[in-house]
């Protein structure tokens, strides 16, 4: 019998630029996980911050995904802070790594 996944936590790191198809994969994976009762935490790092204002991110937020962004990456790329996400440093990422049951990186 398969272990239930409802209530589990999935962390996702996205550090690739919008030219790559990774955001579409992240959106589909996140939606599938949320539909199974999994809490999803998405961290945008490096060029991943360029996805902040993409409609796919808005879809994820509407579905309950919690969004975190690297403040340094945003500052370096002149991306203004937004109420959509919690902006922080690598300590936030480390906390996600330590508290999520599974963690996937797209980089």
C-alpha positions as CSV (number, residue, x, y, z in Angstrom):
1,X,0.0,0.0,0.0
2,X,1.3,3.4,-0.9
3,X,2.1,5.9,1.8
4,X,-0.4,8.8,2.0
5,X,1.0,12.1,0.8
6,X,-1.6,14.4,2.1
7,X,0.0,16.8,4.7
8,X,3.5,16.3,3.3
9,X,5.6,19.3,2.3
10,X,7.3,19.7,-1.1
11,X,9.9,22.3,-1.7
12,X,10.8,23.5,-5.2
13,X,13.8,25.6,-6.2
14,X,13.6,27.4,-9.5
15,X,16.8,29.2,-10.6
16,X,16.5,29.1,-14.4
17,X,15.6,31.9,-16.7
18,X,12.2,32.2,-18.5
19,X,13.8,31.0,-21.8
20,X,13.8,27.5,-20.3
21,X,10.5,25.5,-20.0
22,X,11.1,24.8,-16.3
23,X,8.3,27.1,-15.0
24,X,5.7,25.0,-16.9
25,X,7.0,21.9,-15.3
26,X,7.0,23.6,-11.9
27,X,3.4,24.7,-12.4
28,X,2.1,21.3,-13.4
29,X,4.1,19.5,-10.6
30,X,2.8,22.0,-8.0
31,X,-0.8,21.7,-9.1
32,X,-0.6,17.9,-9.0
33,X,0.9,18.0,-5.5
34,X,-1.6,20.5,-4.2
35,X,-4.5,18.4,-5.6
36,X,-3.2,15.5,-3.4
37,X,-3.1,17.6,-0.3
38,X,0.6,18.4,-0.3
39,X,1.8,21.8,0.9
40,X,4.1,23.3,-1.8
41,X,6.8,25.9,-1.2
42,X,8.5,27.5,-4.2
43,X,11.8,29.4,-3.9
44,X,12.9,31.6,-6.8
45,X,16.7,32.1,-6.9
46,X,19.1,33.7,-9.4
47,X,17.3,34.0,-12.8
48,X,14.3,32.2,-11.4
49,X,13.3,35.6,-9.9
50,X,12.5,36.7,-13.4
51,X,9.4,34.5,-13.3
52,X,7.9,36.5,-10.4
53,X,5.3,38.4,-12.5
54,X,4.5,35.4,-14.8
55,X,0.8,34.4,-14.9
56,X,1.9,30.8,-13.9
57,X,3.2,32.1,-10.6
58,X,-0.2,33.8,-10.0
59,X,-1.9,30.5,-10.8
60,X,0.2,28.8,-8.2
61,X,-0.5,31.4,-5.6
62,X,-4.2,31.1,-6.2
63,X,-3.9,27.4,-5.7
64,X,-2.2,27.8,-2.3
65,X,1.5,27.5,-3.1
66,X,3.7,29.5,-0.8
67,X,6.2,31.7,-2.6
68,X,9.7,32.8,-1.4
69,X,12.2,34.8,-3.4
70,X,15.9,35.6,-3.0
71,X,16.1,39.2,-2.0
72,X,19.7,39.5,-3.4
73,X,18.6,38.0,-6.8
74,X,15.8,40.5,-7.0
75,X,18.0,43.4,-6.2
76,X,20.7,42.3,-8.6
77,X,18.1,42.1,-11.4
78,X,16.2,45.3,-10.5
79,X,13.1,43.3,-9.6
80,X,11.0,45.2,-7.0
81,X,9.8,43.4,-4.0
82,X,6.2,42.2,-4.2
83,X,3.5,41.2,-1.7
84,X,3.2,38.0,-3.6
85,X,6.2,36.5,-1.9
86,X,8.4,36.5,1.2
87,X,11.8,37.9,0.3
88,X,14.8,36.7,2.2
89,X,18.2,35.1,1.9
90,X,19.6,31.7,1.8
91,X,18.6,31.1,5.4
92,X,15.0,30.9,4.1
93,X,16.1,28.3,1.5
94,X,18.0,26.3,4.1
95,X,14.9,26.3,6.3
96,X,12.8,24.9,3.4
97,X,15.4,22.2,2.8
98,X,15.3,21.2,6.4
99,X,11.5,21.2,6.8
100,X,10.2,19.8,3.5
101,X,9.7,16.1,3.1
102,X,10.9,16.3,-0.5
103,X,12.9,18.9,-2.3
104,X,13.3,19.4,-6.1
105,X,15.7,21.8,-7.8
106,X,15.3,23.2,-11.3
107,X,18.7,24.7,-12.1
